[in-house]
């Protein structure tokens, strides 16, 4: 099995890079791919950049350069939904949608791309056979091209369009990565740790304070998966 691991920022993959054995780097387009083994699993680790377009571009470059990717895992941090989640909690996506796609005038669900699925479903059954020691929460992740910080905006968004979806966090990449994996028919998992709670006082400072903590938490959870998969 060859596993690709994608983070949006350096901080989201730097801890993993310290755990790669026999690694080499390959530069392709604007990306640096780190290849090697973690727990005897063949891995490729790469930074995609921030945002939905950056995510789609990376998956296209990755899949067309490496023809034998069996699983793509997105790892990193996210803003949590208040009253549902706490700083440092690990979230695994049970499903994913866009937070800012609206073609409802044509009778599509909010968050759904025309001619695409109603939501993107990752390969969470991979985790069912693993005896994991670390706790995680399972729920929907939604993604949009902004740093969500207005609690009223997010509460209204969820109440209007995602009321029954158990949305736990919002980021800027996961749904786009899932969309790309759906297109290329590659199995996908999204793992996020909470760096900030949306609408909290001084959320930007909270994010900066907890970024490295959340990155490490998501990376440690991923490492346990790689050890036991």
C-alpha positions as CSV (number, residue, x, y, z in Angstrom):
1,X,0.0,0.0,0.0
2,X,1.2,3.5,-0.9
3,X,-0.2,6.3,1.2
4,X,-0.1,10.0,0.3
5,X,-0.3,12.4,3.3
6,X,-1.3,16.0,2.6
7,X,-1.2,19.0,4.8
8,X,-1.9,22.6,3.8
9,X,0.9,24.2,5.8
10,X,4.5,23.3,6.8
11,X,3.4,23.1,10.4
12,X,0.9,20.4,9.5
13,X,3.5,18.0,8.1
14,X,6.8,18.9,9.9
15,X,6.3,16.4,12.7
16,X,5.6,13.6,10.2
17,X,8.7,14.4,8.3
18,X,10.8,13.6,11.4
19,X,9.3,10.1,11.3
20,X,10.0,9.2,7.7
21,X,12.8,6.6,7.2
22,X,14.9,6.3,4.1
23,X,13.3,9.4,2.6
24,X,14.1,11.3,-0.5
25,X,12.7,14.5,-2.0
26,X,11.2,14.9,-5.4
27,X,10.3,18.3,-6.9
28,X,7.4,18.3,-9.3
29,X,5.8,21.6,-10.5
30,X,5.7,23.8,-7.4
31,X,5.6,20.9,-4.9
32,X,8.2,19.0,-2.9
33,X,7.2,15.4,-2.3
34,X,8.9,13.5,0.6
35,X,9.0,9.8,0.0
36,X,10.0,7.1,2.4
37,X,8.6,4.7,5.0
38,X,6.7,5.2,8.2
39,X,6.2,1.9,10.2
40,X,7.2,0.1,7.0
41,X,4.4,1.8,5.0
42,X,5.4,3.5,1.8
43,X,4.4,7.1,2.1
44,X,4.5,10.4,0.2
45,X,4.1,13.5,2.3
46,X,3.4,16.9,0.7
47,X,2.2,20.4,1.4
48,X,-0.6,21.5,-0.8
49,X,-1.0,25.2,0.2
50,X,-4.1,26.8,1.6
51,X,-7.5,26.8,0.1
52,X,-9.7,24.8,-2.2
53,X,-8.0,25.5,-5.5
54,X,-4.6,24.7,-4.0
55,X,-6.0,21.4,-2.8
56,X,-7.4,20.3,-6.2
57,X,-4.2,21.3,-8.0
58,X,-2.1,19.2,-5.6
59,X,-4.2,16.1,-5.9
60,X,-4.1,16.4,-9.7
61,X,-0.3,16.7,-9.7
62,X,0.1,13.9,-7.1
63,X,-2.1,11.4,-9.0
64,X,-0.6,12.1,-12.3
65,X,3.0,11.8,-11.0
66,X,2.4,8.7,-8.8
67,X,0.4,6.1,-10.5
68,X,0.1,3.7,-7.5
69,X,-1.5,5.8,-4.7
70,X,-3.9,3.6,-2.7
71,X,-5.0,6.0,0.0
72,X,-4.8,9.8,0.5
73,X,-5.0,11.2,4.1
74,X,-5.5,14.8,4.7
75,X,-4.1,15.9,8.1
76,X,-4.0,19.2,9.9
77,X,-6.0,21.7,11.9
78,X,-9.4,23.2,11.8
79,X,-11.8,25.6,13.5
80,X,-14.2,23.9,15.8
81,X,-17.9,24.4,16.2
82,X,-18.7,25.9,19.6
83,X,-20.6,23.7,22.1
84,X,-19.5,20.6,20.1
85,X,-15.8,20.5,20.2
86,X,-12.7,21.6,22.3
87,X,-9.2,22.8,21.5
88,X,-7.0,19.7,20.7
89,X,-9.9,17.4,19.9
90,X,-9.2,15.1,16.9
91,X,-12.0,15.0,14.3
92,X,-12.3,12.3,11.6
93,X,-14.6,13.2,8.8
94,X,-17.6,10.9,8.3
95,X,-18.6,13.0,5.3
96,X,-17.7,16.3,3.7
97,X,-19.3,19.2,1.9
98,X,-18.5,22.7,0.8
99,X,-19.4,25.6,3.1
100,X,-19.7,28.1,0.4
101,X,-21.1,26.5,-2.7
102,X,-24.7,27.6,-3.5
103,X,-26.5,26.5,-6.6
104,X,-29.8,25.9,-4.8
105,X,-31.6,27.9,-7.4
106,X,-31.2,24.8,-9.6
107,X,-32.5,22.5,-6.9
108,X,-29.2,21.2,-5.7
109,X,-28.5,20.9,-2.0
110,X,-26.4,23.8,-0.5
111,X,-22.8,22.7,-0.5
112,X,-23.2,20.3,-3.5
113,X,-21.4,20.7,-6.8
114,X,-23.6,20.1,-9.9
115,X,-23.1,16.5,-11.2
116,X,-21.3,15.6,-8.0
117,X,-22.4,13.5,-5.0
118,X,-24.6,15.1,-2.3
119,X,-21.6,14.8,0.0
120,X,-18.2,13.2,-0.2
121,X,-17.8,10.0,1.8
122,X,-14.3,9.1,3.0
123,X,-13.1,5.5,3.6
124,X,-13.8,5.6,7.4
125,X,-14.3,1.8,7.5
126,X,-10.5,1.6,7.4
127,X,-10.5,2.7,11.1
128,X,-13.1,0.1,12.1
129,X,-10.6,-2.7,12.2
130,X,-8.0,-0.7,14.1
131,X,-7.7,-0.8,17.9
132,X,-6.8,2.8,18.4
133,X,-5.7,4.1,21.7
134,X,-6.3,7.8,20.9
135,X,-9.8,9.3,21.1
136,X,-11.4,11.0,18.2
137,X,-14.8,12.4,17.2
138,X,-16.6,11.4,14.0
139,X,-18.6,14.0,12.1
140,X,-19.0,16.2,9.1
141,X,-16.3,18.6,8.0
142,X,-17.3,21.5,5.8
143,X,-14.8,23.7,3.8
144,X,-14.8,27.2,2.4
145,X,-12.3,29.8,1.3
146,X,-12.2,31.9,4.4
147,X,-11.1,31.8,8.0
148,X,-14.5,31.4,9.7
149,X,-14.6,33.5,12.9
150,X,-18.1,35.0,13.1
151,X,-20.2,32.8,15.3
152,X,-23.5,34.1,14.1
153,X,-22.6,33.6,10.5
154,X,-21.5,30.0,11.2
155,X,-24.6,29.2,13.4
156,X,-26.9,30.5,10.7
157,X,-25.0,28.6,8.1
158,X,-25.4,25.3,10.0
159,X,-28.9,26.0,11.0
160,X,-30.0,26.8,7.5
161,X,-28.2,24.1,5.5
162,X,-26.4,21.5,7.8
163,X,-28.8,21.2,10.7
164,X,-28.9,17.4,10.7
165,X,-25.3,16.8,9.5
166,X,-23.3,16.9,12.8
167,X,-20.8,19.4,11.5
168,X,-17.9,19.5,13.9
169,X,-15.4,21.8,12.2
170,X,-14.8,24.0,9.3
171,X,-11.5,24.3,7.3
172,X,-10.3,25.5,3.9
173,X,-9.2,22.3,2.2
174,X,-10.8,19.0,3.3
175,X,-13.9,19.0,1.1
176,X,-11.9,20.0,-2.0
177,X,-9.4,17.2,-1.3
178,X,-12.3,14.8,-0.9
179,X,-13.8,16.1,-4.2
180,X,-10.5,15.5,-6.0
181,X,-10.2,12.0,-4.6
182,X,-13.8,11.2,-5.6
183,X,-12.9,12.4,-9.1
184,X,-9.8,10.2,-9.3
185,X,-11.5,7.3,-7.5
186,X,-8.8,7.2,-4.7
187,X,-9.7,6.3,-1.1
188,X,-9.5,9.3,1.3
189,X,-9.5,10.1,4.9
190,X,-9.6,13.5,6.6
191,X,-8.1,14.0,10.1
192,X,-8.2,17.4,11.8
193,X,-7.3,18.6,15.3
194,X,-9.0,21.7,16.6
195,X,-6.8,24.7,16.9
196,X,-9.5,27.3,17.6
197,X,-13.2,27.5,18.4
198,X,-15.2,29.6,16.0
199,X,-16.5,32.8,17.6
200,X,-14.3,32.6,20.7
201,X,-12.8,35.8,22.0
202,X,-9.5,36.6,20.2
203,X,-9.9,33.6,17.9
204,X,-6.9,34.6,15.8
205,X,-4.7,34.6,18.9
206,X,-6.2,31.3,20.0
207,X,-5.3,29.8,16.6
208,X,-1.7,31.0,16.8
209,X,-1.3,29.8,20.4
210,X,-2.7,26.3,19.7
211,X,-1.5,25.7,16.1
212,X,1.5,23.6,16.9
213,X,-0.4,21.7,19.6
214,X,-3.2,20.8,17.2
215,X,-0.8,19.9,14.4
216,X,1.0,17.5,16.8
217,X,-2.2,15.9,17.9
218,X,-3.4,15.3,14.4
219,X,0.0,13.9,13.4
220,X,0.2,11.6,16.4
221,X,-3.2,10.2,15.6
222,X,-2.2,9.6,12.0
223,X,1.0,7.9,13.2
224,X,-1.0,5.4,15.2
225,X,-3.1,4.7,12.1
226,X,0.0,4.1,10.0
227,X,1.4,1.8,12.7
228,X,-1.8,-0.3,12.9
229,X,-3.2,-0.2,9.4
